[in-house]
Amino acid sequence: MKRELAINFLFSFVGGAMVWFLSPFLSGQVEPWDAKGFYYSAALLLVGLIVGLARPKHVWSHYAGIILGQLTYMLCFLPGGPLIPVGVAILAAYSTIALAGAASGAWFRRVSRGAR
């Protein structure tokens, strides 16, 4: 079980960091929440769906991994400032979209396996 949780967390951590890494290329904004349109929401939903489909157990570990992946990228590669606590709150709130995606992906995988 510990190994499965670690794999889920690592997979989600990389997915969360990729949302931030790809933001300048796909949206033109360094911070994804500054992008016009639905880039940040769509990226989080897509990452959640992917990790939920790939690793359907322990969905809560995906939520934690996605948040910490985003936060790590933000702290390591972007200039810091006094608004970091606000950023953490925004990450946690927006990442509920990824949690919904992960839960949906996990549900879809379970349902599709039951139909076989």
C-alpha atoms as one frame of an Amber mdcrd trajectory, in Angstrom:
protein
   0.000   0.000   0.000   2.822   2.419   0.810   4.400   1.806  -2.576   1.093
   2.430  -4.355   0.572   5.679  -2.439   4.098   6.815  -3.273   3.623   6.066
  -6.972   0.277   7.901  -6.997   1.802  10.865  -5.227   4.825  11.020  -7.541
   2.707  10.702 -10.674   0.404  13.488  -9.471   3.314  15.630  -8.284   4.804
  15.594 -11.783   1.395  16.355 -13.303   0.903  19.353 -11.018   4.357  20.707
 -11.817   3.718  20.246 -15.538   0.685  22.556 -15.344   3.031  25.344 -14.275
   5.911  24.345 -16.548   3.703  24.346 -19.653   1.816  27.520 -18.790   4.185
  29.990 -20.531   4.178  27.872 -23.680   0.455  27.159 -23.851  -1.080  30.275
 -22.330   1.617  32.927 -22.598   1.532  33.510 -18.830   4.142  32.405 -16.310
   1.483  31.846 -13.660  -1.362  29.704 -14.990  -4.057  31.488 -12.997  -3.180
  34.671 -14.918  -3.961  33.038 -18.267  -6.930  34.225 -20.273  -9.676  31.706
 -20.694  -9.789  28.360 -18.997  -6.163  27.204 -19.229  -5.638  26.648 -15.502
  -8.983  24.972 -14.873  -8.739  22.823 -18.005  -5.138  21.820 -17.274  -5.989
  20.807 -13.709  -9.035  18.850 -14.866  -6.990  17.080 -17.537  -4.185  16.199
 -15.110  -6.756  14.937 -12.613  -8.487  12.794 -15.231  -5.191  11.325 -16.418
  -3.944  10.400 -12.954  -7.363   9.089 -11.929  -7.587   6.885 -15.011  -4.011
   5.651 -14.666  -4.028   5.111 -10.902  -7.632   4.893  -9.613  -6.910   3.996
  -5.984  -6.317   6.552  -3.221  -7.699   9.584  -5.044  -6.820  11.858  -2.109
  -3.115  11.168  -2.755  -3.561  12.661  -6.218  -4.948  15.850  -4.704  -1.976
  16.157  -2.357   0.516  15.364  -5.112  -0.958  17.884  -7.542  -0.948  20.646
  -4.925   2.617  19.939  -3.812   3.852  19.597  -7.400   2.461  23.019  -8.249
   3.760  24.562  -5.039   7.233  23.098  -5.498   7.453  24.386  -9.057   6.207
  27.795  -7.975   8.718  28.063  -5.119  11.695  26.698  -7.059  11.310  28.399
 -10.427   9.392  31.629  -9.857  10.342  34.695  -7.869   8.918  34.630  -4.354
   7.130  37.365  -2.536   4.858  38.191   0.358   1.825  36.695  -1.388   3.017
  33.082  -1.149   0.390  32.201   1.525  -2.323  33.570  -0.759  -0.881  31.509
  -3.597  -1.024  28.361  -1.494  -4.699  29.010  -0.721  -5.422  29.586  -4.410
  -3.577  26.365  -5.321  -5.575  24.368  -2.794  -8.876  25.843  -3.964  -8.214
  25.463  -7.680  -6.827  21.973  -7.180 -10.272  20.765  -6.153 -10.872  20.768
  -9.922  -8.037  18.236 -10.251  -9.521  16.241  -7.373 -12.862  16.119  -9.199
 -11.035  15.046 -12.349  -9.135  12.314 -10.510 -12.328  11.042  -8.895 -14.081
  11.071 -12.276 -11.199   9.261 -13.957 -11.091   6.648 -11.204 -14.867   6.179
 -11.397 -14.759   5.829 -15.185 -12.006   3.235 -14.995 -13.895   1.193 -12.403
 -17.136   1.372 -14.393 -15.435   0.468 -17.670 -13.706  -2.530 -16.068 -17.006
  -3.698 -14.624 -18.631  -3.563 -18.077 -16.122  -6.049 -19.528
